[in-house]
């Protein structure tokens, strides 16, 4: 049953830098980047839970939150792109997904 609930929300990650991946490779990883997480609901109930959660997060003003028709998008700009920042962000977003699933 738990696995079924988790499949109702799709979580995807993106790394958006000031240039292309080649810029990051040749200029180094010490650049500002945007870590983007997109949560998409697969049914009306999960979409509604995501939107409610997004509205709560938006009030906190910690991150740039975009509410979409099928879920939410969270952007976190970090000053230096390193593995630890990315790893911490991934863990945080997976925990957030579990909290949203509890709302469903």
Steps between C-alpha positions, in 0.01 A plus 500: 500500500785741583663449159168573328468835680858598412434438131223763505760777513784529251814681623760619250818699546681746275820703526479834326823694463595834347617328183522155358642184653818577306532829690478309828764252386748752362442789740463284809212418728541814715207678341154600612247243393132436542402164644147436372262237630173432324220313675220379272181340621355210306140545615276780622551427869881500477500817286279675758732389784803631309335835434399539866852411610644743243281781632625432854865500386448814294399692815833410665700671221797266548496380140358603165179296467301481178157344513423310180177345376629152586709574811781726619851599404756599764813696410797544731788716384829402657822701472731202435408185317656213690404141560405554865251778419337283235489198728345698787240650265406156366455362852290800603273471195450125552401568863264770377343252258436259789335779702275589206406134458386495864255779410338289228 
